[in-house]
Amino acid sequence: MKDKKSMLVAVLVVSTLLGSVGQLFFKIGLDASSLPYLAAFILAGIVSYGVATLIYLYVLGRSHLSWAYGFVGFSYIFTTLLAFFVLDESVGMERWIGVLVIAAGTALIGMS
């Protein structure tokens, strides 16, 4: 049973990471100066979101909604990290503290 739960956690992390990557593609696409780049990045974001959704549906069919949905917290963590490292966005101390609180909450949900 523990192996199944570990696999579902890993799959949920991948799903939320893909959702965050989709957000990154949307942002890059909207900042792109020419139409072909905008369209390509927006399409990549849609595909990333679509794959993330299919993975999430797979997990929902094998777990409780209240447990699986708690992992959405990872999207805040991943998106903040991507914005900071890839987009070079400024992230204030309050936001980093919030990310740590979300990480702790997500960890607690995962252990339940």
Backbone bond lengths (Angstrom), bond angles and torsions (degrees), N, CA, C in turn:
res aa  C-N    CA-C-N  psi(-1)  N-CA   C-N-CA  omega(-1)  CA-C   N-CA-C  phi
1 M - - - 1.461 - - 1.529 111.55 -
2 K 1.349 115.81 -38.84 1.463 119.68 -179.66 1.526 111.28 -65.03
3 D 1.343 117.67 -36.44 1.463 120.44 178.13 1.519 111.44 -63.92
4 K 1.338 116.61 -38.68 1.462 120.65 178.33 1.526 109.97 -64.70
5 K 1.333 116.69 -43.27 1.460 120.24 -179.98 1.530 110.31 -64.80
6 S 1.325 117.20 -41.61 1.469 120.48 178.78 1.519 111.06 -62.24
7 M 1.326 116.47 -39.89 1.462 120.56 178.42 1.524 110.40 -65.69
8 L 1.332 117.33 -41.65 1.462 119.93 179.40 1.527 110.94 -65.90
9 V 1.326 117.41 -37.67 1.468 120.32 176.56 1.529 109.88 -61.49
10 A 1.315 116.63 -47.04 1.461 120.79 -179.96 1.529 110.95 -60.24
11 V 1.314 116.86 -42.53 1.462 121.15 -179.67 1.531 110.45 -66.44
12 L 1.343 116.69 -39.11 1.465 119.95 177.55 1.528 111.54 -65.50
13 V 1.313 116.94 -37.94 1.466 120.22 177.80 1.528 109.61 -63.29
14 V 1.323 116.89 -42.82 1.469 120.57 177.79 1.528 109.93 -62.30
15 S 1.316 116.50 -43.26 1.461 120.54 179.74 1.521 111.85 -60.20
16 T 1.333 116.64 -46.58 1.464 118.83 -179.57 1.527 111.55 -69.61
17 L 1.327 117.10 -33.76 1.465 119.82 176.13 1.529 110.29 -63.48
18 L 1.322 117.05 -43.31 1.467 120.11 178.11 1.532 111.40 -63.35
19 G 1.319 117.59 -37.38 1.462 120.34 175.64 1.520 111.54 -63.05
20 S 1.325 116.60 -40.56 1.466 120.81 178.01 1.527 111.60 -67.93
21 V 1.318 116.27 -38.69 1.469 120.15 175.98 1.529 109.39 -63.53
22 G 1.322 116.64 -36.92 1.466 120.09 175.10 1.520 111.57 -59.34
23 Q 1.330 117.04 -43.09 1.469 121.15 176.50 1.526 110.85 -60.70
24 L 1.328 115.82 -41.91 1.462 120.92 178.54 1.527 110.59 -61.09
25 F 1.330 117.02 -45.89 1.470 120.50 177.93 1.526 111.42 -61.22
26 F 1.334 117.41 -41.25 1.462 120.00 177.99 1.525 110.71 -59.43
27 K 1.313 116.39 -47.14 1.463 120.83 -178.51 1.525 111.18 -63.29
28 I 1.326 117.09 -45.47 1.464 120.29 178.69 1.530 110.06 -62.71
29 G 1.320 116.05 -43.09 1.465 119.72 179.55 1.516 112.45 -61.83
30 L 1.315 117.26 -40.18 1.462 120.07 -179.88 1.524 112.13 -72.25
31 D 1.327 116.93 -22.66 1.461 120.57 176.39 1.528 112.37 -89.24
32 A 1.337 117.23 -9.15 1.474 120.81 -178.18 1.519 109.61 -67.50
33 S 1.317 114.88 143.13 1.466 119.18 -174.63 1.531 113.49 -89.48
34 S 1.321 118.51 -14.23 1.461 118.17 179.71 1.530 110.07 -123.98
35 L 1.314 114.94 150.79 1.459 121.88 -174.82 1.527 114.13 -58.05
36 P 1.327 120.39 -42.94 1.473 117.73 -179.58 1.535 112.64 -60.76
37 Y 1.340 116.81 -39.28 1.463 119.37 178.65 1.518 110.96 -67.21
38 L 1.329 116.09 -43.72 1.460 120.99 178.43 1.520 109.71 -56.19
39 A 1.310 116.90 -50.20 1.463 121.22 -177.80 1.525 111.49 -63.44
40 A 1.320 117.78 -41.58 1.460 121.20 -178.18 1.529 111.09 -65.23
41 F 1.322 117.56 -44.78 1.466 120.12 -178.85 1.522 111.63 -70.72
42 I 1.330 116.97 -39.04 1.466 119.49 177.51 1.528 109.70 -63.90
43 L 1.325 117.38 -42.76 1.466 120.86 177.38 1.532 110.73 -62.45
44 A 1.326 117.42 -42.02 1.471 120.55 177.74 1.527 110.28 -61.67
45 G 1.328 117.21 -38.36 1.461 120.65 176.90 1.514 112.29 -64.22
46 I 1.326 116.46 -41.71 1.466 120.89 178.79 1.524 110.45 -64.41
47 V 1.331 116.69 -43.65 1.470 120.60 178.77 1.527 110.15 -63.06
48 S 1.324 116.72 -43.97 1.464 120.93 179.27 1.527 110.51 -60.16
49 Y 1.327 117.06 -45.66 1.460 121.17 177.06 1.529 111.44 -61.96
50 G 1.324 116.47 -41.25 1.467 120.45 -179.71 1.513 112.28 -62.45
51 V 1.320 116.59 -45.14 1.466 120.55 178.27 1.527 110.03 -64.76
52 A 1.340 116.72 -41.85 1.465 120.75 177.97 1.534 110.54 -59.33
53 T 1.314 116.66 -41.29 1.467 120.93 179.86 1.527 111.32 -66.17
54 L 1.316 117.59 -42.54 1.470 120.55 178.02 1.527 110.75 -62.24
55 I 1.311 116.74 -41.73 1.468 120.11 177.80 1.523 109.98 -63.78
56 Y 1.324 116.52 -42.99 1.464 120.83 179.70 1.528 111.05 -62.25
57 L 1.315 117.46 -40.60 1.462 120.86 177.45 1.530 110.98 -62.49
58 Y 1.323 116.68 -37.79 1.466 121.18 175.97 1.527 110.06 -58.59
59 V 1.327 115.97 -46.46 1.469 120.17 -179.08 1.519 110.84 -66.75
60 L 1.326 117.58 -42.27 1.464 120.39 -179.68 1.523 112.04 -58.50
61 G 1.307 116.68 -33.53 1.461 120.20 178.43 1.517 113.40 -71.14
62 R 1.332 117.05 -9.40 1.460 121.47 -175.33 1.525 113.83 -125.34
63 S 1.334 117.50 6.81 1.466 119.77 -177.58 1.527 109.79 -150.49
64 H 1.320 114.81 178.06 1.459 121.15 176.81 1.523 109.78 -82.72
65 L 1.307 116.03 140.44 1.464 121.54 179.73 1.529 110.77 -59.02
66 S 1.326 117.26 -44.14 1.465 120.14 -176.78 1.526 111.82 -62.77
67 W 1.305 118.17 -29.16 1.460 121.99 177.54 1.533 110.25 -80.21
68 A 1.322 116.46 -49.55 1.469 120.48 -176.02 1.522 111.64 -64.42
69 Y 1.318 117.49 -40.73 1.464 119.68 -176.23 1.526 111.74 -66.66
70 G 1.304 117.21 -26.25 1.454 120.45 177.91 1.517 113.27 -59.73
71 F 1.313 116.61 -24.45 1.463 120.56 -179.13 1.522 113.01 -75.97
72 V 1.317 116.65 -5.25 1.457 119.79 174.62 1.534 109.40 -59.45
73 G 1.326 116.68 -24.61 1.461 120.61 176.90 1.516 112.76 -55.12
74 F 1.333 116.27 -30.83 1.458 118.92 177.58 1.521 111.97 -59.99
75 S 1.330 117.04 -30.13 1.464 118.84 -178.68 1.527 111.05 -63.76
76 Y 1.328 117.67 -36.40 1.467 120.27 176.48 1.523 110.60 -64.11
77 I 1.316 115.46 -41.97 1.460 120.82 -179.52 1.526 110.13 -64.67
78 F 1.341 116.32 -53.38 1.459 120.46 -177.71 1.534 112.11 -62.17
79 T 1.322 116.37 -42.37 1.463 119.54 -177.54 1.525 110.84 -65.75
80 T 1.323 117.16 -40.46 1.460 119.88 177.82 1.527 110.58 -64.04
81 L 1.325 116.80 -43.94 1.466 120.09 179.13 1.524 111.54 -63.72
82 L 1.337 117.25 -42.72 1.470 120.35 178.35 1.525 111.34 -64.08
83 A 1.329 116.85 -42.31 1.461 120.27 179.35 1.530 110.79 -62.59
84 F 1.315 115.92 -39.74 1.463 120.39 -178.88 1.527 111.92 -70.76
85 F 1.327 116.37 -49.14 1.465 119.83 -173.64 1.531 114.05 -84.47
86 V 1.314 118.33 -36.54 1.469 120.69 -176.03 1.528 111.38 -91.97
87 L 1.322 116.64 -45.18 1.463 119.86 -177.52 1.527 112.96 -92.37
88 D 1.317 116.64 -5.24 1.466 122.44 179.64 1.528 111.42 58.47
89 E 1.343 116.02 37.35 1.459 120.26 177.61 1.520 110.07 -78.68
90 S 1.297 115.75 148.66 1.457 121.52 176.08 1.528 108.28 -79.43
91 V 1.331 115.81 130.60 1.459 121.21 178.59 1.526 107.03 -124.80
92 G 1.323 115.83 117.16 1.455 120.65 -176.71 1.522 112.91 -74.78
93 M 1.323 115.37 165.38 1.459 121.87 -178.75 1.528 112.23 -58.63
94 E 1.322 117.24 -39.46 1.467 119.83 179.76 1.525 111.27 -60.70
95 R 1.328 115.58 -39.88 1.459 119.49 179.50 1.528 111.12 -67.88
96 W 1.342 117.35 -40.43 1.472 119.97 177.58 1.522 110.16 -63.14
97 I 1.323 117.39 -38.93 1.467 120.20 177.27 1.526 109.44 -63.64
98 G 1.316 116.77 -42.50 1.463 120.69 177.13 1.518 112.19 -60.35
99 V 1.325 116.41 -40.92 1.467 121.04 177.81 1.529 109.92 -62.70
100 L 1.320 117.34 -41.15 1.474 120.47 178.02 1.527 111.70 -64.43
101 V 1.317 116.85 -39.75 1.470 120.41 177.65 1.532 109.97 -64.40
102 I 1.313 116.63 -43.45 1.471 120.89 177.77 1.524 110.23 -62.48
103 A 1.329 116.93 -41.82 1.472 120.58 178.35 1.523 110.83 -60.87
104 A 1.324 116.76 -42.48 1.472 120.22 178.81 1.520 110.58 -64.13
105 G 1.323 116.84 -43.06 1.461 120.43 179.04 1.523 112.04 -64.63
106 T 1.306 116.15 -40.85 1.459 120.53 178.85 1.530 110.40 -64.98
107 A 1.323 116.62 -39.27 1.463 120.79 177.75 1.526 110.89 -63.20
108 L 1.324 116.57 -41.51 1.466 120.25 178.41 1.528 111.87 -63.22
109 I 1.320 115.77 -40.93 1.463 120.03 178.32 1.523 109.85 -63.72
110 G 1.328 115.95 -42.75 1.461 119.91 -179.27 1.511 113.22 -62.94
111 M 1.325 117.03 -30.90 1.460 120.58 -179.69 1.520 113.10 -79.60
112 S 1.328 116.95 -16.71 1.470 119.50 -176.23 1.516 112.79 -76.09
